[in-house]
Amino acid sequence: MKKLLVSTSFVLFLILSTGCAPAGQSGPSVAQNVTIESGTIQSLKKVETGSSGAGGMIGGVVGSVGGSIAGSHVGSGTGRAVASVLGAVIGSVVGSTAGNSVDTNYGQQVMVRLNSGRTVVSVLEMNGETELLKVGQAVKVSFTGNKILSILPE
């Protein structure tokens, strides 16, 4: 019985332990040319950028173990084993969902109309600087090639 519980919990842990890490913006490297252009923010929108997967993984494991223990108190014999496995599965799904909702990362999609006439869009990490950005605000946009490095207030 214990082997079944441990095996089930481990398999569910492996299944639910995958996650996506959002790609962040990075600064310029040595000897890299950076272009800076002025512009005005046209729109701001909060967007989901993914999660690290840790919350879902931890929630899934805790839910699986908790559900398995709860299920082991139901019925007897084969029914108890079935209830324990079902409890582990249901607990894993519920725990993973709860963990993912806590672990979700957000960014801010910023659309800027450059003084040159071009319009650029980038998703920035949510932090103190992005919270200061406002529609209609003058900003400086740093580029390396076509990659936006930063959008900062003037």
Kinemage of the C-alpha trace (Angstrom):
@kinemage 1
@onewidth
@group {chain A} dominant
@subgroup {mainchain}
@vectorlist {calphas} color= white
{ca met a 1} P 0.000 0.000 0.000
{ca lys a 2} L 2.781 2.430 0.950
{ca lys a 3} L 4.664 1.570 -2.259
{ca leu a 4} L 1.553 2.425 -4.281
{ca leu a 5} L 1.185 5.770 -2.484
{ca val a 6} L 4.840 6.679 -2.940
{ca ser a 7} L 4.861 5.586 -6.591
{ca thr a 8} L 1.681 7.490 -7.392
{ca ser a 9} L 2.915 10.651 -5.673
{ca phe a 10} L 6.265 10.431 -7.458
{ca val a 11} L 4.698 9.920 -10.902
{ca leu a 12} L 2.328 12.838 -10.368
{ca phe a 13} L 5.237 14.976 -9.174
{ca leu a 14} L 7.151 14.212 -12.394
{ca ile a 15} L 4.148 14.935 -14.594
{ca leu a 16} L 3.374 18.263 -12.928
{ca ser a 17} L 6.931 19.496 -12.435
{ca thr a 18} L 7.285 21.094 -15.862
{ca gly a 19} L 7.096 24.877 -16.181
{ca cys a 20} L 8.040 27.790 -18.426
{ca ala a 21} L 10.296 30.607 -17.358
{ca pro a 22} L 9.612 33.917 -19.058
{ca ala a 23} L 12.425 35.430 -21.093
{ca gly a 24} L 13.498 38.732 -19.557
{ca gln a 25} L 15.046 41.718 -21.244
{ca ser a 26} L 18.769 42.036 -20.917
{ca gly a 27} L 21.172 44.929 -21.105
{ca pro a 28} L 23.782 45.476 -23.806
{ca ser a 29} L 26.964 43.427 -23.789
{ca val a 30} L 30.511 44.689 -24.229
{ca ala a 31} L 31.197 46.404 -27.588
{ca gln a 32} L 27.520 46.327 -28.564
{ca asn a 33} L 26.034 49.399 -30.233
{ca val a 34} L 22.886 50.806 -28.628
{ca thr a 35} L 20.487 53.247 -30.316
{ca ile a 36} L 18.254 55.501 -28.241
{ca glu a 37} L 15.103 57.065 -29.695
{ca ser a 38} L 12.507 59.322 -28.102
{ca gly a 39} L 8.807 58.617 -28.313
{ca thr a 40} L 5.422 58.756 -26.589
{ca ile a 41} L 3.561 55.894 -24.932
{ca gln a 42} L 0.388 55.080 -26.891
{ca ser a 43} L -0.951 52.200 -24.770
{ca leu a 44} L -0.196 50.070 -21.709
{ca lys a 45} L -1.629 46.624 -21.006
{ca lys a 46} L -0.974 44.084 -18.233
{ca val a 47} L -0.190 40.669 -19.766
{ca glu a 48} L 0.609 37.220 -18.390
{ca thr a 49} L 4.210 36.237 -19.155
{ca gly a 50} L 4.174 32.702 -17.691
{ca ser a 51} L 5.317 31.152 -14.467
{ca ser a 52} L 8.415 29.555 -13.063
{ca gly a 53} L 6.452 26.347 -12.457
{ca ala a 54} L 7.537 26.124 -8.821
{ca gly a 55} L 4.118 26.983 -7.390
{ca gly a 56} L 2.345 24.372 -9.494
{ca met a 57} L 4.968 21.770 -8.734
{ca ile a 58} L 4.864 22.328 -4.983
{ca gly a 59} L 1.077 22.567 -4.970
{ca gly a 60} L 0.827 19.359 -6.998
{ca val a 61} L 3.088 17.410 -4.653
{ca val a 62} L 1.368 18.686 -1.501
{ca gly a 63} L -2.073 18.087 -3.021
{ca ser a 64} L -1.093 14.607 -4.165
{ca val a 65} L 0.201 13.567 -0.757
{ca gly a 66} L -2.737 15.185 1.048
{ca gly a 67} L -5.278 13.612 -1.300
{ca ser a 68} L -3.627 10.219 -0.986
{ca ile a 69} L -3.703 10.381 2.811
{ca ala a 70} L -7.318 11.555 2.801
{ca gly a 71} L -8.275 8.788 0.362
{ca ser a 72} L -6.575 6.148 2.505
{ca his a 73} L -9.157 6.833 5.240
{ca val a 74} L -12.047 5.848 2.970
{ca gly a 75} L -13.311 2.260 2.693
{ca ser a 76} L -11.259 -0.869 3.193
{ca gly a 77} L -9.205 -3.312 1.117
{ca thr a 78} L -9.215 -2.622 -2.624
{ca gly a 79} L -11.672 0.259 -2.189
{ca arg a 80} L -9.226 1.997 0.124
{ca ala a 81} L -6.404 1.618 -2.409
{ca val a 82} L -8.604 2.991 -5.193
{ca ala a 83} L -9.749 5.893 -3.000
{ca ser a 84} L -6.132 6.631 -2.106
{ca val a 85} L -5.053 6.748 -5.770
{ca leu a 86} L -8.068 8.885 -6.744
{ca gly a 87} L -7.375 11.178 -3.794
{ca ala a 88} L -3.765 11.564 -4.965
{ca val a 89} L -4.838 12.380 -8.532
{ca ile a 90} L -7.548 14.843 -7.529
{ca gly a 91} L -5.331 16.430 -4.852
{ca ser a 92} L -2.490 16.805 -7.356
{ca val a 93} L -4.701 18.556 -9.915
{ca val a 94} L -6.273 20.875 -7.334
{ca gly a 95} L -2.912 21.638 -5.686
{ca ser a 96} L -1.185 22.274 -9.000
{ca thr a 97} L -3.939 24.637 -10.150
{ca ala a 98} L -3.825 26.555 -6.875
{ca gly a 99} L -0.023 26.744 -6.989
{ca asn a 100} L 0.014 27.993 -10.577
{ca ser a 101} L -2.446 30.782 -9.799
{ca val a 102} L -0.098 32.044 -7.088
{ca asp a 103} L 3.018 31.603 -9.257
{ca thr a 104} L 1.851 33.482 -12.387
{ca asn a 105} L 4.142 36.271 -13.581
{ca tyr a 106} L 2.881 39.426 -15.255
{ca gly a 107} L 4.440 41.973 -17.554
{ca gln a 108} L 3.375 45.257 -19.082
{ca gln a 109} L 2.916 45.511 -22.848
{ca val a 110} L 4.033 48.990 -23.875
{ca met a 111} L 3.265 50.508 -27.293
{ca val a 112} L 5.419 53.517 -28.143
{ca arg a 113} L 5.085 55.891 -31.113
{ca leu a 114} L 8.659 56.998 -31.828
{ca asn a 115} L 9.403 60.548 -32.960
{ca ser a 116} L 10.710 59.009 -36.198
{ca gly a 117} L 7.156 57.841 -36.983
{ca arg a 118} L 7.678 54.115 -36.238
{ca thr a 119} L 5.580 52.309 -33.644
{ca val a 120} L 7.200 49.659 -31.443
{ca val a 121} L 5.727 47.269 -28.891
{ca ser a 122} L 7.524 45.455 -26.085
{ca val a 123} L 6.587 43.498 -22.973
{ca leu a 124} L 8.483 44.672 -19.900
{ca glu a 125} L 8.778 42.944 -16.533
{ca met a 126} L 6.453 44.412 -13.923
{ca asn a 127} L 8.588 46.388 -11.477
{ca gly a 128} L 8.786 49.849 -9.947
{ca glu a 129} L 9.899 51.450 -13.234
{ca thr a 130} L 7.106 49.999 -15.383
{ca glu a 131} L 4.511 51.067 -12.815
{ca leu a 132} L 5.636 54.672 -13.357
{ca leu a 133} L 4.838 54.570 -17.078
{ca lys a 134} L 1.662 56.375 -18.224
{ca val a 135} L -0.136 56.722 -21.565
{ca gly a 136} L 0.975 59.958 -23.281
{ca gln a 137} L 4.273 60.028 -21.391
{ca ala a 138} L 7.537 60.906 -23.167
{ca val a 139} L 10.032 58.034 -23.046
{ca lys a 140} L 13.435 56.990 -24.349
{ca val a 141} L 13.603 53.584 -26.052
{ca ser a 142} L 16.974 51.775 -26.154
{ca phe a 143} L 17.595 49.344 -29.042
{ca thr a 144} L 20.322 47.043 -30.169
{ca gly a 145} L 19.441 46.119 -33.745
{ca asn a 146} L 15.691 45.433 -33.649
{ca lys a 147} L 15.714 44.267 -30.010
{ca ile a 148} L 14.296 46.695 -27.441
{ca leu a 149} L 16.486 46.803 -24.345
{ca ser a 150} L 14.505 49.280 -22.249
{ca ile a 151} L 11.754 51.869 -22.221
{ca leu a 152} L 12.383 54.560 -19.615
{ca pro a 153} L 10.699 57.866 -18.745
{ca glu a 154} L 12.517 60.946 -20.081
